[in-house]
Amino acid sequence: MPLHKPVEAFKSVVQFINPNTNQFEDIDMVESKPYLILMTDVDNPGDDECHEGRWISIRGRDGAFGYLEGECMGIDIIHSYIMTGHIHLGEEVSVYSFMRHCIESKKVQTNFTVDDLDAYASDLYPELDLNLIYNKEINKGVGVK
């Protein structure tokens, strides 16, 4: 059994393919990092086996945050997730934690506040400890970049 993971294990989960060449694009991971957003609907959340929702891929943190800022009041921000080049399957971060991190670290320009985000999440799940969720997700080894 190898002591390290094979190189293939470190490939990004989220990549873009050029539709003209069918090749993976060489993208600037700082300016145009790809984000995959998996959104669970609030009105039709599904059950324990299947969640109703949609997904979208967007380039850049500002684009991802801007999209979520407009859509977040219609999705379950606790059970919707975001992935990017360094956040792989099993390491996904909730939309709540991603947005809170972006606001608190001032990585995006917005009038949306953590209080706005917390109020919405608390309306959905009044029993949840939002600080516990956030700290657990942000500190699970990968964090949000």
Buried (B, 14 or more C-beta within 10 A) or exposed (E): EEEEEEEEEEEBBBEBEEEEEEEEEEBEEEEBBBBBBBBBBBEEBEEEEEBBBEEEEBBBBBEBBBBBBEBBEEBBBBBBBBBBBBBBEEBBBBBBBBBBBBBEEEBBEBEBEBEBBBEBBEEBBEEEEBEEBBEEBBEEEBBBE
